[in-house]
Each structure stands twice: as structure tokens, then as C-alpha cells.
Amino acid sequence: MTMTTLMTRSATCVAALVLGAGAASAQTVGFLMPDQASTRYEERDYPGFRDAMAELNADAEVIYQNANGDAQLQQQQFNSLISQGAEVIVLDPVDSSAAASLVNQAKAQDVRVIAYDRPIPDMPADFYVSFDNEGIGRAIAQSLVDHLQAEGVADGAGVLQVNGSPTDAAAGLIRDGVDSALDGSVYETLAEFDTPAWAPPEAQQWVAGQIQRFGSDIVGVVAANDGTAGGTIAAFNAAGVDPIPPVTGNDATIAALQRIIAGTQFNTISKPSEIVAEAAAEVANAFLQGETPEPETTLYDTPSRLFVPEVVTQDNIKAIIFDGGINTVEEVCTSDFMSACQDLGITE
């Protein structure tokens, strides 16, 4: 997405807020996403939530905003929604700790908050919808460990750990899952890094330094999402490392799927954001109807629904991604990757 497109979209959202001030529907729902470092919010989460809400409640107005990694901006967006009479706000927080004050503010004004993707540990929201983030971390790391052992990599060899944002509680859960797999493995964690704002350039810069430090002692990297995986792989490419050691990921972005097909990224997690978006819409609509949605579990004292994701590698990418209808061949197997797609049997 170009900067011009982002500026146009932001201006449109601001204009909608101004025009809607004092005239919002009695059934207004806010959908506040945290950043644009990942393309998923624009491409999957918001469209999935918007379309699901339209089916469940045609009278409900959905107002979407993205904070672009700015916690203060997200607070302003949150305040604006409340001033417009929003009854429910779906919140994926930039800063999980700072979001506690937003939940407290909403409770004081009888506004329901659905924590989305990232939990809010310090102040229970009315509901939490996400994938099982600790399970994601455990799965991608265990997948790497199993791969290294199958390849005969010696016990005691070293891996790097590239975590997500230190202000994101979901990143902390992913890190805990990674730790549980690596700590119980035969491999050593050489170093780890919490990536500010999940920014791929930050991950790339850190990994570049570790390549200089550890060199060929690095036999694998557990990266917490596909953005940090991309930064990691860029660092190895810039250093002239060939072959690149296996690198994990998470989110099944198109770029990551292409890297897996090409053999430069080892795995990712298939977690179609539409699944969580649709669940959030169901919870939001229940609150609008004055109902109490039924949780499947509780996390951080918050009624929760958590979905179990799948690990994707070259071995199962065709079955999960393409046969499963998550992405089309046309989206992923572009000209640069057509030959590799044919080699994997994705295309004929």
C-alpha cells in the first residue's frame, strides 16, 4: 500500500468521524487495529469483521481506524468512538499495558470492549478473541527443533530467537510458547531480541549483528511472525549466507508463503484472520442485542475464545493453503515463483 493511499484512507476515516460526531447510530461498533507493519489488518481482519457484521446486523455501523503503531493516536481514536456513542469497541491494542486505561474508561461509560488478537492483562475486557498465541510460539519452535533433529543437526547447536514487540502482550505469550519448546530441546538459544513495534528493519538490524557475532554457529532462527522472519532472511541475504538456516514465521502472509515455496523460510502459521474477525463480530452483535456471549475459556480473567492454528511448511502448504481455500494459486504463484510451485505440485 502506498503512502498516498494510506494518507487518503486516514483522511477518509477522519472525515467520517467528524461528519458522524453527534449523529452516530445507536448501534455503532468501533474496530481499532494497532499498526500497518503487517498487511493483515487491511487485507483480512477489517474486511472479515465488516462483512460478518453486515450479515449479522445490517443496522450496525462499523467505524474502522488503524493507529499505525502510535498508542497515543489509538487513545484519541478510542475517545472519538465513545463520543460518537459507540456501544462496542473491538480493540487490538498498540500497547497492551496502556490499553488497561481504555478498558477502565469504557467500563465507566457502559461501553463493551472486545480485546482482539492481543490481550489486555491489567484490566479484564468484556471478552477476548484470538488465536492461541502461546500455542503458536510452541508450535513454530517445536517444528524447527524437529526439523533440525531430522536433518541431523548436532545437539548443543545454537539458534536465535526474534520475539515480537515488548509492548504487545500477545508477543509475550508467543515468546513463552517458544521458550517452552526451546528450553526443553537439545539446542542452545544463542541470543534473543524483542522487536520494537514488530518492525522488520529492527529485526534485520539485530540479526545482522548476531551473524557477525556467531556466524555459522547459527543453525536456525525462531522469528515470531512473518515480518520479523522477512527481516531475518534479509539480514542473511545481505551477509551472503548460503544456504540460509531455517527461519520460522507466523501469519501466513503471501510474502511468507512465497518464501516457503522458494525455500528461504521454513515455516509459518496458518491462521486466517477472518476466523477471529467473524468471531469478534458474533460477540459484538451479542453485546448489541443485550446478550452475554458464552466463552470457551478464560485468559487474564477475561472470557475468551481462542482458536488453534496450523503450522505450514513445504510439506503441507498445498493441502492447507491452496486445497483449503485460504489463498489462490494466482495470488501466490506469481511468475517469480511459478517454477517452485510446480516443483511442489501446487501447479502443474
N, C-alpha and C positions, 0 to 999 in steps of 0.2 A: 504494500500500500504506500502510495507516495505521500510526501509531507503535505502537498496541496490537497489531496483527498482527505487527510486527517484534519487539516485546518477547516475544510469545508464542512466535514461531518461535525466537528466540535462547534462550529458556528451555528449549524442547524440545530444541534441539541440545546445550545444556549438560547437560541431564538424560541425554541419550543417551550423552554422553561419560562421565559419572560411572558410569552403570549398566554401560557397556561396559568400564570400566577393569579390566584383568587378565583379561577374558573375551572379547577380540576374536577373531574368526575368523582362521584362518591366512591367509585371503585378504581382507584389509581394504585398501580403497583410499580415500584422502582426496581430497576435491575442495574446494580452498580458493580462494575468489574474493575480489577486493580491495575492492569498495565497493558501495554501494547508490545512488550518484548516478545510475547507469544502471540501468534496469529489466531489461536483457537477461539478467543473471546469474540472476535469479529466474525469469524468464519463458521463457528459451530455453536458456542454457548448462547449468544444472544438470539440468533435465528431459531435455535431449538426452543428456547424459552418463549419467544414471541409467538411462534406458530402453535405451541402447545396451549398457551393462554388463550389464543384466538379460538381454539376448538372448545376449550373448557368453559370460557366465559367471554362471549363476544362483546359484552358491555364494559369489560375492564380495559383501562388504558395502561399500556406499558411504556414507561419512560426509561430509556437506556442511557447510561453515561459510563465513560471509562476514565479513570483517574490518571492514567499514564504514569504510574509509579509514584504519584505525589499524594501522600497521606493527608496533607492539608487541603488539597483540592477535593479529595474524596469526602472530607468532612463538610466542605461547602456544598457539594452535591447532595449529601445526605440531608443537610439542613434545608436546602431548597425543596427537596421532596416532601419533607414534613410540612413546610409552609404551604405546599400545594394540596395538602390533605391526603397524602398517601397513607393507605391503611396497612400496606405490607411493603417491606423493603427487602429484596434479596441482595445480600451483601457479601462480596468476595473481597476481603479487606487487604489494602496495601500493607498495613501494619496491624498484625493480629492483636498486639497489646493495646495500641491506641484505639482500636475498634471497640474496646470494652466501654469507653465513654459514650460511644454512639449507641450501643445497645441500651445503656442506662438512660440516655436521653429519650430513646424511643419508648421504653417502658413507662417513663413518666407521662408520656402523651398517648398512651394506649395504641402505639404503632407496633405491629408484629415485625420481627426481624428473623429472616431465614439466613443463617450462615451458609455460605455456598463455597464448596471446594476447600476453603481454608477455615479451620475452626477458630473460635474466639474463646480461649481458655479462661480468661479472667472474669468474664461476665456471661453467664449462660444465655444464649439466644433462645428464641422460641422454638427453633428447630435447626437441625444441621443436616445438609445433604451433600454427599461427596462420594468419591471412591475411597477405598480403604488405603490411606496413604502409607501407613506403616507396612501394610501388606505389599504395597508397591515396592518400597525400598528393599524389603526382604526378598521379593521375587526377582528383581533385576540383579541384585548382588549374588543370590544363590545361583541364578542362571549363569553368571560369569564364572563363579567358582567351579560349577560342574563342568563348564566348557574347558577351563584351564586344566582341570584334572583329566578330562578326556583327551586333551592334547598332550598329556604327559609333562606338563609344566611342574618343575620340582617343588616340593614342599619348602616353605620359607621364602619363596619368591615374593616380590613386592608389587602392590597395587596402589594407585592414587584414588582418593575419594573427593569428588567435586560435589558439594552439597548445594542446596538452594539458598534462598535469601534468609538472612538471620532474623528478619522481621516477620517471616511467614511461618505460622505455627504448623502448617501442613508440611513445609520443608523440614521442620524439626521431626515430625512423625516419619517422613521418608528416611531421614538420617538415622533415626532409631532402628528402623527396619534394616537398613544397610548394615548398621553396626551389628545387629543380631546375627546376620549371615556371615559377615567377615570375621567377627570376633571368634566365631566357632569354627572357622575354616583353618586350613593348613597354610594360608598365605598371610603375609605381613602387610599392614597398612603403612606405607612409607610416609604419607603426609595427607592432610585433608584441608579443605578450604570451604568457607561459607561464602557463596557468590552474591555480592550485593545486588539486590533487585533482580536476581536471576539473569543478569546481563551477560550474554555470550562473550563480549570482548573482555570482561573481567575474568571469566573462566579461562579464556585463551591466554591472557597475560600471565595468570598464575601457573597454568600448566607449562607454559614456555619456560618459566623459571625452574620448575621441577624437572623438566627434561635436561636442562643444563646441570642440575644438581645430581640427578640419579641416572640419567642416560638409559642404557639398555637394561638396567635393573628393573625398569617399569614393564611389567608383563600384562597389565590391564588397568582400566580406569572405570570406576563406578561413578558415572555422571548422573545427577538426579533428574534431569529432564533432557529433552531433545535439543533445547537451546544451548545448555551447557555442554552437551555432547558435541554439538557443532563447533563450539569454541575450542573444545579439547582437540578435536580432529584437525581443526585449522592450525593449532599450535604444532602438532606432529608434522603436518604437511610443510609448514614454514621451516621446521628444523630439518627437513629432509629425511625423516624417519620412514623407512620402508622395509617390511610391512608395518603398518600402524597396529599397535596392540589392540585387542578388543576393547571397545568402549560401549558402555550401556547407555540407555536413554529412557524416556518416558513421555508419552503423549501421542505417539504415532502420527506426528506431523508428516506432511507429504515429503518434505526435505529429508526427514529421518528415514522414512520408508525407502526413498531413493538411495540413501547412503547404505542401508541394509542390503538392498538389492545389489549395489555396486561393491559391497564387501568392506566398506570403510567404517561402518558402525555395526556393532554386534547384535544389540537387541533394543527394543523399545517396549512400551506398554500400550496395548490397545485398550483405550478407554474412551469410546465415543462420547464426547461431551454432551451430545443431545440426550443421552440417557439421564444424566444428572439434571440437565436443564428441564426435561419433561417432569422429573420427579419434583423439582422445585416448583414448577407450575402447579402440579397437583396439590402440593402443600399450601401454596399461596392461595389457590382457589378455595381450599377448605377453610382457611382463615377468613377469607372474604365472605364465606357463607355462614360464618359463626360456628364452624365445626372445629373439633380438635383432632388433627391428623394422628394416626397411630404410628409410633416409632417402631423400628425393628431392634434398636439397641440404644445405648446411652453413651455419649462421649463428652467429657468435660461437663458433666451434669446437664447435658443438653439432649433432648430427644433427637434421635438420629436415624438416618437411613444411609447405609454405606454399601457400595457396590464392589464386587470382587472383579479385578481386572485380569487380563491375559497377557503373558509375555509373548512377544513376537520376535522371531529370528528368521533367517533364510529358510529354515526347515519347515516353518508353518505359515509363512507370510501369505502364500497363495490361499490357503484354506481360511485363515482368519480374516484377512483384509479384503481379498477380492471375491472369493466364494461367499464370504459372509456379508458382502454388500456394503462394507464400510467405506471403501474407496473404489473408484472405477479404474480399469486399466488405462483409460485415456488420461486420467488425472496424474497418474504416477509414472507410467511407462512412456515418457516423452522420448524424443529422438536420442538424447544422450544416454538413455537407459534401456533402449529397446533391446539391444543385444543381450544385456544381462538379464532382462525379463524373460527372454527366450531361453536362456541357459537354465533358468529356474523353473521353466514350464509354465510361467504366468501367461505368456503369449505363445502362439505357435510360430 
